[in-house]
Amino acid sequence: MSYDLIVIGTGPGGYVCAIRASQLGLRVAVVEKRATFGGTCLNVGCIPSKALLHASELFEEAGHSFAAMGIVVDKPKLDLPALLGFKDKAVDGNTKGVAFLMKKNKIDTYHGTATIAAPGKVEVALADGGAQTLESTAIVIATGSDVARLPGIEIDETRVVSSTGAIALDKVPGKLIVVGAGVIGLELGSVWRRLGAEVTVVEYLDRILPGMDGEVAKSFQRILEKQGIAFKLGAKVTGVDTSGATLKASIEPAAGGAAETLEADVVLVAIGRVAFTEGLGLEALGVEKDKRGRVVTDHYFRTNVPGIFAIGDAIAGPMLAHKAEDEGVALAELLAGQAGHVNYDVIPGVVYTSPEVASVGKTEEELKAAGVDYKVGKFPFLANGRAKANDQTEGFVKILADAATDKVLGAHIIGVEAGEMIHECAVLMEFGGSSEDLARTCHAHPTRSEAVKEAAMAVEKRAIHM
Ligand SMILES: Cc1cc2nc3c(=O)[nH]c(=O)nc-3n(C[C@H](O)[C@H](O)[C@H](O)COP(=O)(O)OP(=O)(O)OC[C@H]3O[C@@H](n4cnc5c(N)ncnc54)[C@H](O)[C@@H]3O)c2cc1C
């Protein structure tokens, strides 16, 4: 079989690249080794974790905040198998949606494991037996990532779990230790805390959410602590004793010192993810990888081997579904002779907890390190009418603008629906907008988004409701 493009992997990078290429008239095939399409994101990542976050948030609200609004319900009871079924339904609907899109766009699909035998040639070990050789002008590596492991700690996905095991626990753990205070650890830690687990997060660094704005991270940590999550920062888990009925995790200060033992029913290892390219045959082809195992590409997603391209978690950059998708679109357009492009300065990041944390662009720490002179405008949800009406006043909006030009360089929000609100800042930044542009844009009342406008007004110290 001969194609213009073969995409290996159908995560958000791969399937989106295939659809865009097909829209542009290329003859496209995808190869996927999982039984279902959609990659990490749809099968064991974004989608199932968000379904669990949604259901567990409502469970907690029903138990805690309904009464204050005059809604009297019996204490909610947890039906965990049904809650996991709700999550599985979300996964099923989404992965089937991708299968439909493959058909709709006339993309040939192969279920099996792909190896690149040579530039222009892909061998597929088919899932139902046999092999198939495919030929193509261009081959895209969109094989994503896998969980990062801690040396000496074996993940069994029942008691010592990665995110994959943590979205499928068949019992609420009495005590859960989360190793790593990144997005995935805090999201899944929040899910199980809401469902009744006692959660302790152990983080090597002296802060949570490395890479996010420091003030936002500090404030968010206080909110999570108030919700009942305990943090051990500047500490590392050096081993987990699984011999008894209760797990015993050894924890040492990162700076050195006496170890302590923490007991737990489940330990979730959430220290990050690593690029996955195993079995593709890249070594034999001489495809260059960096020290972290990521495929090295240029600005046009080209590897050092002509005809072989790479996108998504398998290459450098934030490991986010929408970053992978945008790279998929850009590469398809480049392959079709258009001017595909990704603006890496405007990629939003969201933590889907309650409240949410969302950011786009530079943090204060990054601006300081780069020696950029900047102004800050902040506005708390406590002073926002809609937030007060809904009694959801935690958090604030922070806008960072260039001191000389007023161009918005970064936006950071903690608050309910922050993950939706961040996008007006992203659009503004795509157009090189200023804090004044945002401040002079009429915002509907009463909305939480008015806090974004007020934060932009606060850049020039003219917020109204503060
Ligand atoms: C718990 C969790 C929650 C997350 N939540 C979010 C979120 O809310 N928002 C967000 O933006 N990101 C989130 N992510 C990250 C997101 O899932 C990834 O950034 C995204 O899936 C990367 O897409 P990708 O296309 O590069 O690769 P992947 O989605 O990893 O897909 C790669 C695919 O390639 C296939 N494959 C690999 N090798 C071969 C081979 N040799 N032959 C055939 N097929 C192969 C794999 O089976 C897989 O299906 C989350 C991740 C996790 C684990």
Ligand as a Chemical Component Dictionary entry (heavy atoms), coordinates in Angstrom:
data_LIG
# 
_chem_comp.id                   LIG 
_chem_comp.type                 NON-POLYMER 
_chem_comp.pdbx_formal_charge   0 
_chem_comp.three_letter_code    LIG 
# 
loop_
_chem_comp_atom.comp_id 
_chem_comp_atom.atom_id 
_chem_comp_atom.alt_atom_id 
_chem_comp_atom.type_symbol 
_chem_comp_atom.charge 
_chem_comp_atom.model_Cartn_x 
_chem_comp_atom.model_Cartn_y 
_chem_comp_atom.model_Cartn_z 
_chem_comp_atom.pdbx_ordinal 
LIG C1  C1  C 0 -3.419 11.251 33.510 1  
LIG C2  C2  C 0 -3.092 12.230 32.411 2  
LIG C3  C3  C 0 -3.848 13.377 32.289 3  
LIG C4  C4  C 0 -3.571 14.284 31.272 4  
LIG N1  N1  N 0 -4.340 15.391 31.188 5  
LIG C5  C5  C 0 -4.095 16.291 30.216 6  
LIG C6  C6  C 0 -4.914 17.429 30.059 7  
LIG O1  O1  O 0 -5.876 17.628 30.808 8  
LIG N2  N2  N 0 -4.631 18.297 29.068 9  
LIG C7  C7  C 0 -3.580 18.098 28.218 10 
LIG O2  O2  O 0 -3.360 18.930 27.329 11 
LIG N3  N3  N 0 -2.783 17.017 28.326 12 
LIG C8  C8  C 0 -3.018 16.109 29.300 13 
LIG N4  N4  N 0 -2.240 14.991 29.391 14 
LIG C9  C9  C 0 -1.121 14.846 28.436 15 
LIG C10 C10 C 0 -1.631 14.353 27.081 16 
LIG O3  O3  O 0 -2.291 13.121 27.263 17 
LIG C11 C11 C 0 -0.465 14.192 26.118 18 
LIG O4  O4  O 0 0.244  15.404 26.022 19 
LIG C12 C12 C 0 -0.968 13.822 24.730 20 
LIG O5  O5  O 0 -1.687 12.608 24.761 21 
LIG C13 C13 C 0 0.201  13.676 23.737 22 
LIG O6  O6  O 0 -0.303 13.336 22.500 23 
LIG P1  P1  P 0 0.563  12.538 21.417 24 
LIG O7  O7  O 0 -0.298 12.463 20.206 25 
LIG O8  O8  O 0 1.901  13.146 21.285 26 
LIG O9  O9  O 0 0.803  11.092 22.018 27 
LIG P2  P2  P 0 -0.117 10.007 22.742 28 
LIG O10 O10 O 0 -1.422 10.553 23.108 29 
LIG O11 O11 O 0 0.725  9.428  23.820 30 
LIG O12 O12 O 0 -0.383 8.927  21.606 31 
LIG C14 C14 C 0 0.620  8.147  21.087 32 
LIG C15 C15 C 0 0.009  6.909  20.472 33 
LIG O13 O13 O 0 1.009  6.231  19.719 34 
LIG C16 C16 C 0 0.805  4.833  19.836 35 
LIG N5  N5  N 0 2.060  4.154  19.497 36 
LIG C17 C17 C 0 3.258  4.251  20.133 37 
LIG N6  N6  N 0 4.189  3.509  19.488 38 
LIG C18 C18 C 0 3.577  2.936  18.430 39 
LIG C19 C19 C 0 4.002  2.071  17.395 40 
LIG N7  N7  N 0 5.274  1.672  17.289 41 
LIG N8  N8  N 0 3.094  1.660  16.472 42 
LIG C20 C20 C 0 1.802  2.070  16.551 43 
LIG N9  N9  N 0 1.349  2.902  17.499 44 
LIG C21 C21 C 0 2.219  3.334  18.424 45 
LIG C22 C22 C 0 0.395  4.674  21.286 46 
LIG O14 O14 O 0 -0.296 3.461  21.478 47 
LIG C23 C23 C 0 -0.492 5.899  21.494 48 
LIG O15 O15 O 0 -1.837 5.595  21.250 49 
LIG C24 C24 C 0 -2.502 14.049 30.381 50 
LIG C25 C25 C 0 -1.758 12.874 30.478 51 
LIG C26 C26 C 0 -2.035 11.981 31.493 52 
LIG C27 C27 C 0 -1.234 10.724 31.586 53 
# 
loop_
_chem_comp_bond.comp_id 
_chem_comp_bond.atom_id_1 
_chem_comp_bond.atom_id_2 
_chem_comp_bond.value_order 
_chem_comp_bond.pdbx_ordinal 
LIG C1  C2  SING 1  
LIG C2  C3  SING 2  
LIG C2  C26 DOUB 3  
LIG C3  C4  DOUB 4  
LIG C4  N1  SING 5  
LIG C4  C24 SING 6  
LIG N1  C5  DOUB 7  
LIG C5  C6  SING 8  
LIG C5  C8  SING 9  
LIG C6  O1  DOUB 10 
LIG C6  N2  SING 11 
LIG N2  C7  SING 12 
LIG C7  O2  DOUB 13 
LIG C7  N3  SING 14 
LIG N3  C8  DOUB 15 
LIG C8  N4  SING 16 
LIG N4  C9  SING 17 
LIG N4  C24 SING 18 
LIG C9  C10 SING 19 
LIG C10 O3  SING 20 
LIG C10 C11 SING 21 
LIG C11 O4  SING 22 
LIG C11 C12 SING 23 
LIG C12 O5  SING 24 
LIG C12 C13 SING 25 
LIG C13 O6  SING 26 
LIG O6  P1  SING 27 
LIG P1  O7  DOUB 28 
LIG P1  O8  SING 29 
LIG P1  O9  SING 30 
LIG O9  P2  SING 31 
LIG P2  O10 DOUB 32 
LIG P2  O11 SING 33 
LIG P2  O12 SING 34 
LIG O12 C14 SING 35 
LIG C14 C15 SING 36 
LIG C15 O13 SING 37 
LIG C15 C23 SING 38 
LIG O13 C16 SING 39 
LIG C16 N5  SING 40 
LIG C16 C22 SING 41 
LIG N5  C17 SING 42 
LIG N5  C21 SING 43 
LIG C17 N6  DOUB 44 
LIG N6  C18 SING 45 
LIG C18 C19 SING 46 
LIG C18 C21 DOUB 47 
LIG C19 N7  SING 48 
LIG C19 N8  DOUB 49 
LIG N8  C20 SING 50 
LIG C20 N9  DOUB 51 
LIG N9  C21 SING 52 
LIG C22 O14 SING 53 
LIG C22 C23 SING 54 
LIG C23 O15 SING 55 
LIG C24 C25 DOUB 56 
LIG C25 C26 SING 57 
LIG C26 C27 SING 58 
# 
